[in-house]
Amino acid sequence: MSFGTVVRSGREARGLSLSAIAKALGVTKVYVSDVERGLRAPFTREKLEKVAEVLELDPVELHELAAGHRGYVRLPYSAEDRDKNRLAAVLSHRWVEMDGDEVVKIMGAL
């Protein structure tokens, strides 16, 4: 399923209108409709977290679907947290070379 399809299904399952979701996210209903139909990129990280909360959807699944749509994962840089920045940089650097076992170990640590 696509990001937009999951959002639409979640919205309809909870009986919410485009307007209700748009209001919760601080965007227009046209914007929400365009995202649901795949005409616009998935919501920003903050809006994605909010829509997951409102629709009671798994935020990790939404992030994964959004990344699949965009073709990349975006991580925020934090001037206050050097360790997080370093982890993101190491993952980015080693991404292509990592094998399945390494991925499973990292996921297990999280």
Rosetta constraint file for C-alpha pairs under 8 A:
AtomPair CA 1 CA 5 HARMONIC 6.18 0.50
AtomPair CA 1 CA 6 HARMONIC 6.56 0.50
AtomPair CA 2 CA 6 HARMONIC 6.30 0.50
AtomPair CA 2 CA 38 HARMONIC 7.97 0.50
AtomPair CA 2 CA 65 HARMONIC 6.38 0.50
AtomPair CA 2 CA 69 HARMONIC 7.65 0.50
AtomPair CA 3 CA 7 HARMONIC 6.32 0.50
AtomPair CA 3 CA 36 HARMONIC 7.27 0.50
AtomPair CA 3 CA 38 HARMONIC 7.81 0.50
AtomPair CA 3 CA 42 HARMONIC 6.74 0.50
AtomPair CA 3 CA 62 HARMONIC 6.49 0.50
AtomPair CA 3 CA 65 HARMONIC 5.13 0.50
AtomPair CA 3 CA 66 HARMONIC 5.91 0.50
AtomPair CA 3 CA 69 HARMONIC 7.38 0.50
AtomPair CA 4 CA 8 HARMONIC 6.06 0.50
AtomPair CA 4 CA 35 HARMONIC 5.57 0.50
AtomPair CA 4 CA 36 HARMONIC 3.58 0.50
AtomPair CA 4 CA 37 HARMONIC 5.81 0.50
AtomPair CA 4 CA 38 HARMONIC 5.82 0.50
AtomPair CA 4 CA 42 HARMONIC 7.27 0.50
AtomPair CA 5 CA 9 HARMONIC 6.00 0.50
AtomPair CA 5 CA 36 HARMONIC 5.88 0.50
AtomPair CA 5 CA 37 HARMONIC 7.25 0.50
AtomPair CA 6 CA 10 HARMONIC 6.04 0.50
AtomPair CA 7 CA 11 HARMONIC 6.04 0.50
AtomPair CA 7 CA 36 HARMONIC 6.38 0.50
AtomPair CA 7 CA 51 HARMONIC 7.96 0.50
AtomPair CA 7 CA 55 HARMONIC 7.86 0.50
AtomPair CA 8 CA 12 HARMONIC 6.05 0.50
AtomPair CA 8 CA 36 HARMONIC 5.78 0.50
AtomPair CA 9 CA 13 HARMONIC 5.93 0.50
AtomPair CA 10 CA 14 HARMONIC 6.37 0.50
AtomPair CA 10 CA 55 HARMONIC 5.72 0.50
AtomPair CA 10 CA 56 HARMONIC 7.79 0.50
AtomPair CA 10 CA 57 HARMONIC 7.15 0.50
AtomPair CA 11 CA 15 HARMONIC 6.28 0.50
AtomPair CA 11 CA 16 HARMONIC 5.30 0.50
AtomPair CA 11 CA 17 HARMONIC 7.14 0.50
AtomPair CA 11 CA 18 HARMONIC 7.96 0.50
AtomPair CA 11 CA 21 HARMONIC 7.78 0.50
AtomPair CA 11 CA 55 HARMONIC 6.14 0.50
AtomPair CA 12 CA 16 HARMONIC 5.94 0.50
AtomPair CA 12 CA 17 HARMONIC 7.54 0.50
AtomPair CA 14 CA 55 HARMONIC 7.00 0.50
AtomPair CA 16 CA 20 HARMONIC 6.10 0.50
AtomPair CA 16 CA 21 HARMONIC 7.03 0.50
AtomPair CA 17 CA 21 HARMONIC 6.57 0.50
AtomPair CA 18 CA 22 HARMONIC 6.01 0.50
AtomPair CA 18 CA 29 HARMONIC 5.28 0.50
AtomPair CA 18 CA 32 HARMONIC 6.57 0.50
AtomPair CA 18 CA 33 HARMONIC 6.89 0.50
AtomPair CA 19 CA 23 HARMONIC 6.02 0.50
AtomPair CA 19 CA 28 HARMONIC 7.40 0.50
AtomPair CA 19 CA 29 HARMONIC 5.18 0.50
AtomPair CA 20 CA 24 HARMONIC 6.30 0.50
AtomPair CA 21 CA 25 HARMONIC 6.21 0.50
AtomPair CA 21 CA 29 HARMONIC 7.56 0.50
AtomPair CA 21 CA 32 HARMONIC 7.46 0.50
AtomPair CA 21 CA 51 HARMONIC 7.44 0.50
AtomPair CA 21 CA 54 HARMONIC 7.93 0.50
AtomPair CA 22 CA 26 HARMONIC 5.80 0.50
AtomPair CA 22 CA 27 HARMONIC 4.93 0.50
AtomPair CA 22 CA 28 HARMONIC 5.29 0.50
AtomPair CA 22 CA 29 HARMONIC 5.09 0.50
AtomPair CA 22 CA 31 HARMONIC 7.78 0.50
AtomPair CA 22 CA 32 HARMONIC 6.23 0.50
AtomPair CA 23 CA 27 HARMONIC 6.39 0.50
AtomPair CA 23 CA 28 HARMONIC 7.39 0.50
AtomPair CA 24 CA 50 HARMONIC 7.76 0.50
AtomPair CA 24 CA 51 HARMONIC 7.89 0.50
AtomPair CA 24 CA 54 HARMONIC 7.85 0.50
AtomPair CA 25 CA 47 HARMONIC 6.00 0.50
AtomPair CA 25 CA 50 HARMONIC 6.85 0.50
AtomPair CA 25 CA 51 HARMONIC 7.16 0.50
AtomPair CA 27 CA 31 HARMONIC 6.57 0.50
AtomPair CA 27 CA 32 HARMONIC 7.40 0.50
AtomPair CA 28 CA 32 HARMONIC 6.61 0.50
AtomPair CA 29 CA 33 HARMONIC 6.05 0.50
AtomPair CA 30 CA 34 HARMONIC 6.05 0.50
AtomPair CA 31 CA 35 HARMONIC 6.25 0.50
AtomPair CA 31 CA 40 HARMONIC 7.75 0.50
AtomPair CA 32 CA 36 HARMONIC 6.17 0.50
AtomPair CA 33 CA 37 HARMONIC 6.18 0.50
AtomPair CA 34 CA 38 HARMONIC 6.11 0.50
AtomPair CA 34 CA 39 HARMONIC 4.91 0.50
AtomPair CA 34 CA 40 HARMONIC 5.56 0.50
AtomPair CA 35 CA 39 HARMONIC 5.84 0.50
AtomPair CA 35 CA 40 HARMONIC 4.89 0.50
AtomPair CA 35 CA 41 HARMONIC 6.26 0.50
AtomPair CA 35 CA 42 HARMONIC 5.88 0.50
AtomPair CA 35 CA 43 HARMONIC 7.41 0.50
AtomPair CA 38 CA 42 HARMONIC 7.87 0.50
AtomPair CA 41 CA 66 HARMONIC 7.78 0.50
AtomPair CA 41 CA 69 HARMONIC 7.22 0.50
AtomPair CA 41 CA 70 HARMONIC 6.97 0.50
AtomPair CA 42 CA 48 HARMONIC 7.76 0.50
AtomPair CA 42 CA 66 HARMONIC 5.54 0.50
AtomPair CA 42 CA 69 HARMONIC 7.44 0.50
AtomPair CA 42 CA 70 HARMONIC 7.92 0.50
AtomPair CA 43 CA 47 HARMONIC 5.59 0.50
AtomPair CA 43 CA 48 HARMONIC 5.31 0.50
AtomPair CA 43 CA 66 HARMONIC 7.85 0.50
AtomPair CA 44 CA 48 HARMONIC 5.84 0.50
AtomPair CA 45 CA 49 HARMONIC 6.20 0.50
AtomPair CA 45 CA 63 HARMONIC 7.88 0.50
AtomPair CA 46 CA 50 HARMONIC 6.38 0.50
AtomPair CA 47 CA 51 HARMONIC 6.07 0.50
AtomPair CA 48 CA 52 HARMONIC 6.13 0.50
AtomPair CA 48 CA 59 HARMONIC 7.35 0.50
AtomPair CA 48 CA 62 HARMONIC 7.17 0.50
AtomPair CA 48 CA 63 HARMONIC 7.50 0.50
AtomPair CA 49 CA 53 HARMONIC 6.31 0.50
AtomPair CA 49 CA 59 HARMONIC 6.15 0.50
AtomPair CA 50 CA 54 HARMONIC 6.16 0.50
AtomPair CA 51 CA 55 HARMONIC 5.86 0.50
AtomPair CA 51 CA 56 HARMONIC 7.96 0.50
AtomPair CA 51 CA 57 HARMONIC 7.84 0.50
AtomPair CA 52 CA 56 HARMONIC 5.47 0.50
AtomPair CA 52 CA 57 HARMONIC 4.62 0.50
AtomPair CA 52 CA 58 HARMONIC 6.21 0.50
AtomPair CA 52 CA 59 HARMONIC 5.37 0.50
AtomPair CA 52 CA 62 HARMONIC 7.43 0.50
AtomPair CA 53 CA 57 HARMONIC 6.60 0.50
AtomPair CA 53 CA 59 HARMONIC 7.86 0.50
AtomPair CA 57 CA 61 HARMONIC 7.96 0.50
AtomPair CA 57 CA 62 HARMONIC 7.69 0.50
AtomPair CA 58 CA 62 HARMONIC 6.46 0.50
AtomPair CA 59 CA 63 HARMONIC 6.11 0.50
AtomPair CA 60 CA 64 HARMONIC 6.14 0.50
AtomPair CA 61 CA 65 HARMONIC 6.17 0.50
AtomPair CA 62 CA 66 HARMONIC 6.01 0.50
AtomPair CA 63 CA 67 HARMONIC 6.07 0.50
AtomPair CA 64 CA 68 HARMONIC 6.22 0.50
AtomPair CA 65 CA 69 HARMONIC 6.26 0.50
AtomPair CA 66 CA 70 HARMONIC 6.18 0.50
AtomPair CA 67 CA 71 HARMONIC 5.54 0.50
AtomPair CA 67 CA 72 HARMONIC 5.11 0.50
AtomPair CA 67 CA 73 HARMONIC 5.19 0.50
AtomPair CA 68 CA 72 HARMONIC 6.89 0.50
AtomPair CA 75 CA 88 HARMONIC 7.27 0.50
AtomPair CA 77 CA 85 HARMONIC 6.15 0.50
AtomPair CA 78 CA 82 HARMONIC 7.19 0.50
AtomPair CA 78 CA 84 HARMONIC 7.63 0.50
AtomPair CA 78 CA 85 HARMONIC 6.72 0.50
AtomPair CA 81 CA 85 HARMONIC 6.56 0.50
AtomPair CA 82 CA 86 HARMONIC 6.06 0.50
AtomPair CA 83 CA 87 HARMONIC 6.18 0.50
AtomPair CA 84 CA 88 HARMONIC 6.22 0.50
AtomPair CA 85 CA 89 HARMONIC 6.19 0.50
AtomPair CA 86 CA 90 HARMONIC 6.10 0.50
AtomPair CA 87 CA 91 HARMONIC 6.12 0.50
AtomPair CA 88 CA 92 HARMONIC 6.08 0.50
AtomPair CA 89 CA 93 HARMONIC 6.06 0.50
AtomPair CA 90 CA 94 HARMONIC 6.09 0.50
AtomPair CA 91 CA 95 HARMONIC 5.47 0.50
AtomPair CA 94 CA 98 HARMONIC 6.08 0.50
AtomPair CA 98 CA 102 HARMONIC 6.06 0.50
AtomPair CA 98 CA 103 HARMONIC 6.80 0.50
AtomPair CA 99 CA 103 HARMONIC 6.47 0.50
AtomPair CA 100 CA 104 HARMONIC 6.18 0.50
AtomPair CA 101 CA 105 HARMONIC 6.24 0.50
AtomPair CA 102 CA 106 HARMONIC 6.25 0.50
AtomPair CA 103 CA 107 HARMONIC 6.11 0.50
AtomPair CA 104 CA 108 HARMONIC 6.02 0.50
AtomPair CA 105 CA 109 HARMONIC 6.30 0.50
AtomPair CA 106 CA 110 HARMONIC 6.51 0.50
